[in-house]
Amino acid sequence: MYAGGDSSGWSVYNSYYYEKWSEDRQFCVGDTLFFEYNKHINDVREVSNELDFESCTPTSTVALDNTGHDLVRLTRPGVHDFVNLKTGLSHAGIKLRITVQPSTENVTLPDAPKKLSPIDYLNRWWLRFFRPHH
């Protein structure tokens, strides 16, 4: 679990702060973000397009959280944009863009070809050419 903005929470009026915060972390599907803030002043909205993120307009809200102690589970890879639109604080810099990588859990890799011992190799060669024929 990642605390959005660490101990400063979701209240720093400087978008560079959240940009730097997200650069230092690697997010994967299944991770959780925790946003803590004053619910009377702030909220957390995930928006689905870059224009809404840059302009701080709520036309593409994916999810809205406003309890002041919000857990957001990252369920899909790709870019996720979070803004604070309550009282226009996104313009003041309370917004976060993260890139979520696919999950590394439950990934099954193909078995590597096994190297045959000399005896196994000879047995396979022998059976290929000298099979009994009925």
Buried (B, 14 or more C-beta within 10 A) or exposed (E): EBBBBEEBBBBBEEBEBBBEBBEEEEBEBBBEBBBBBEBEEBBBBBBBBEEBBBBBBBEBBEEEBBEBEBEBEBEEBEEBBBBBBBEEBBBBBBBBBBEBEEBEEEEEEEEEEEEEEEEEEEEEEEEEEEEEEE
